[in-house]
Amino acid sequence: MNCLRVVTKTARYRSWLSALGSSGCAKRSHNLKVSSVRTSLRRTMATAMVKRLEGKTIVITGASSGIGWSTAKEFARTSPKNLKLIVAARRVGQLDRLAQEIKEEVGDGVKVLPVKLDVSNPEEVKSFIPCLPAEFQDIDILVNNAYDSGLVKGVAKSPDITAEDINIMFSTNTIGLINMTQAILPIFKKRDQGGRGDIINIGSIAGREAYPGGSVYCAAKAAVRSFSDALRKELIATRVRVIEIDPGQVETEFSIVRFYGDKSQADAVYSGCEPLTPDDIAEVIVFAAGRRENVVVADTMIFPNHQASPTLLHRQS
Ligand SMILES: NC(=O)c1ccc[n+]([C@@H]2O[C@H](COP(=O)([O-])OP(=O)(O)OC[C@H]3O[C@@H](n4cnc5c(N)ncnc54)[C@H](OP(=O)(O)O)[C@@H]3O)[C@@H](O)[C@H]2O)c1
């Protein structure tokens, strides 16, 4: 077994080192050996994750850009031999492009199914599973990532928040996420031991700490957090894992959307800062999904180095 091989290597290396003593040469060799043991260990961990993800069917909502797009690619790169990805969003042209890029990068081992889906439309969500080709229906992992292009619109404060923005923020970010979860849970619950599968909800620092100008978005994300926590408790007698990933500042289309397409205002959000990239979050999502089934990464908060709260950011002048 790979794990055994690493342990044996480490033990052999220790005895080799004590025999050599602490000469400069030994130290250099020591460093080389340490790095080779580390590489070997990393490979072992990667192999375990690849095996755990192999054969899975994964749904990612909001896959046409940002974190969803990167997550699809990260799953494909991590388990390129045998994976099914259902990538969903409203811009199906973007999803086709994603499918093509994945095929070019990893080949035919990953089957990608682009699906046009508006998660804020309960009827579309209801017909989502029945309309999938049979080979894609046995879903193992749901990544609830979508948020509407209206979401976080503006930074208006009460009483000036428009009814349309309030509706958009809740209907995609919260109700859409809940409806998607309810559509997929019956598939999980058919499995043994009360059910198995992963629900990965993308929340936000905004759901933990509210800030002025973000009241509705913060409330919508706080609702995601409460829903995730309650769901994990409701599913306690199953093998279903409920995982929440809460990013801090990530550079995506998010800010452009927030400022109604005004790129210069969006750029100002990141000025003097180095935000996270969508790939940074994708790596955490795939890591969480790739753990042993008994390991539930229930909750994560991911900041870039300069951030410690929604409003506490260090900017270099
Ligand atoms: N970026 C950040 O700083 C940040 C921080 C914390 C949390 N987050 C969270 O991370 C998640 C992803 O955001 P992102 O930053 O990657 O944003 P993004 O690049 O704007 O992506 C949002 C995705 O959601 C899709 N979408 C919008 N409305 C939809 C609907 N009604 N039905 C289905 N798909 C829909 C969009 O595609 P279509 O337009 O094609 O439908 C797009 O693919 C969100 O849940 C967001 O709240 C982001």
The ligand as a MOL file (V3000), in Angstrom:
LIG
                    3D

  0  0  0     0  0            999 V3000
M  V30 BEGIN CTAB
M  V30 COUNTS 48 52 0 0 0
M  V30 BEGIN ATOM
M  V30 1 N -16.7170 36.6950 -5.1100 0
M  V30 2 C -16.7330 36.8930 -3.8100 0
M  V30 3 O -16.0670 37.7970 -3.2740 0
M  V30 4 C -17.5820 35.9940 -2.9330 0
M  V30 5 C -17.4130 36.1050 -1.5500 0
M  V30 6 C -18.1720 35.2930 -0.7280 0
M  V30 7 C -19.0720 34.4010 -1.2660 0
M  V30 8 N -19.2320 34.3140 -2.6190 0 CHG=1
M  V30 9 C -20.2080 33.3520 -3.1150 0
M  V30 10 O -19.6190 32.5160 -4.0860 0
M  V30 11 C -20.6320 32.0320 -4.9580 0
M  V30 12 C -20.1590 32.1720 -6.3930 0
M  V30 13 O -19.9500 33.5380 -6.6670 0
M  V30 14 P -18.8670 34.0770 -7.6870 0
M  V30 15 O -18.0920 35.0810 -6.9490 0
M  V30 16 O -18.1920 32.9460 -8.3630 0 CHG=-1
M  V30 17 O -19.7950 34.8700 -8.6980 0
M  V30 18 P -19.9680 34.9060 -10.2940 0
M  V30 19 O -18.6820 34.7960 -10.9740 0
M  V30 20 O -20.8160 36.0990 -10.5810 0
M  V30 21 O -20.8440 33.5840 -10.5780 0
M  V30 22 C -22.2030 33.4650 -10.2320 0
M  V30 23 C -22.7550 32.2710 -10.9950 0
M  V30 24 O -24.1240 32.0480 -10.6560 0
M  V30 25 C -24.8580 31.8510 -11.8550 0
M  V30 26 N -26.2510 32.2310 -11.6430 0
M  V30 27 C -26.7340 33.4480 -11.3800 0
M  V30 28 N -28.0620 33.3860 -11.2240 0
M  V30 29 C -28.4250 32.1120 -11.4250 0
M  V30 30 C -29.6700 31.4580 -11.4130 0
M  V30 31 N -30.7970 32.1060 -11.1450 0
M  V30 32 N -29.6960 30.1370 -11.6790 0
M  V30 33 C -28.5490 29.4660 -11.9440 0
M  V30 34 N -27.3330 30.0430 -11.9550 0
M  V30 35 C -27.2860 31.3630 -11.7010 0
M  V30 36 C -24.1750 32.7380 -12.8650 0
M  V30 37 O -24.3850 32.2600 -14.1770 0
M  V30 38 P -25.5500 32.7000 -15.1840 0
M  V30 39 O -25.5950 34.1840 -15.1600 0
M  V30 40 O -25.0710 32.1070 -16.4630 0
M  V30 41 O -26.7930 32.0380 -14.6880 0
M  V30 42 C -22.7120 32.4800 -12.4950 0
M  V30 43 O -22.2740 31.2930 -13.0860 0
M  V30 44 C -21.9040 32.8040 -4.6220 0
M  V30 45 O -22.7310 31.9820 -3.8370 0
M  V30 46 C -21.3940 33.9880 -3.8290 0
M  V30 47 O -22.3580 34.4850 -2.9240 0
M  V30 48 C -18.4990 35.0920 -3.4610 0
M  V30 END ATOM
M  V30 BEGIN BOND
M  V30 1 1 1 2
M  V30 2 2 2 3
M  V30 3 1 2 4
M  V30 4 1 4 5
M  V30 5 2 4 48
M  V30 6 2 5 6
M  V30 7 1 6 7
M  V30 8 2 7 8
M  V30 9 1 8 9
M  V30 10 1 8 48
M  V30 11 1 9 10
M  V30 12 1 9 46
M  V30 13 1 10 11
M  V30 14 1 11 12
M  V30 15 1 11 44
M  V30 16 1 12 13
M  V30 17 1 13 14
M  V30 18 2 14 15
M  V30 19 1 14 16
M  V30 20 1 14 17
M  V30 21 1 17 18
M  V30 22 2 18 19
M  V30 23 1 18 20
M  V30 24 1 18 21
M  V30 25 1 21 22
M  V30 26 1 22 23
M  V30 27 1 23 24
M  V30 28 1 23 42
M  V30 29 1 24 25
M  V30 30 1 25 26
M  V30 31 1 25 36
M  V30 32 1 26 27
M  V30 33 1 26 35
M  V30 34 2 27 28
M  V30 35 1 28 29
M  V30 36 1 29 30
M  V30 37 2 29 35
M  V30 38 1 30 31
M  V30 39 2 30 32
M  V30 40 1 32 33
M  V30 41 2 33 34
M  V30 42 1 34 35
M  V30 43 1 36 37
M  V30 44 1 36 42
M  V30 45 1 37 38
M  V30 46 2 38 39
M  V30 47 1 38 40
M  V30 48 1 38 41
M  V30 49 1 42 43
M  V30 50 1 44 45
M  V30 51 1 44 46
M  V30 52 1 46 47
M  V30 END BOND
M  V30 END CTAB
M  END
